[in-house]
């Protein structure tokens, strides 16, 4: 039996964002899902098909996008062979050449513009620089999706750690009670992207959508875990001290400084969240629900 559903090609299908998008699209069932990954033989997801594709290799992308109605593209800022602007340009150019009709780009706020140059956060701004390339590519439909601060970070790269005073928690370069973090589960981004592909007539002319569950502080995270029986302490440290903690910590300190002054999503965050919720194929997950299911019992105990 021929499957004549429109094809959506998903870049980074083995990663957090791409994997969430694949799952949501498969669950939706309206499209045939093509996983695009650098290593197809290692792919174990639920996509209908899997092909090779690499953001550093434009020809591989052209082949991966051939025959696709839509593309979801997310760049990689960790250990990438080329910068995120070049990655985005390669994806946009390949999609345009392949005749893709709806292009969804995973972006983030342009920190330098929003802050007037006060903060330098390349892994936000470089994604934002691709937005103009998307707009100028003459796609029939195009949508921007802004991933929030992942709840998942709090169980992985930012899991509570032993502090010098013997407590367990976070050392941060911002006040604990600064409610400036637009946060959400990465799984929810999939439903927003699926909803964007379902609704090009309402969000396909450059709408910004964010899957954030809401605006939180690290104290909110700690208090939620406290109510679940896990004590998390927070110690504020000067940004210049935090910048010495690990490779890349300086950019993280800059990022959090930007949050304090402008919030994670910047001045249009509420609009992007509301727009996402109008089209998402899944409901938004709050932190308490997520944490009770996914944060290890030992974290913050």
PyMOL commands that set and color helices and strands:
alter all, ss='L'
color gray80, all
select helices_A, chain A and resi 16-28+40-42+58-65+84-97+111-114+122-135+151-155+186-198+200-203+218-227+239-242+249-262+266-279+287-294
alter helices_A, ss='H'
color red, helices_A
select strands_A, chain A and resi 7-11+32-37+49-52+70-73+102-107+141-146+149-150+161-162+168-172+181-184+205-210+214-216+233-236
alter strands_A, ss='S'
color yellow, strands_A
deselect
rebuild
show_as cartoon
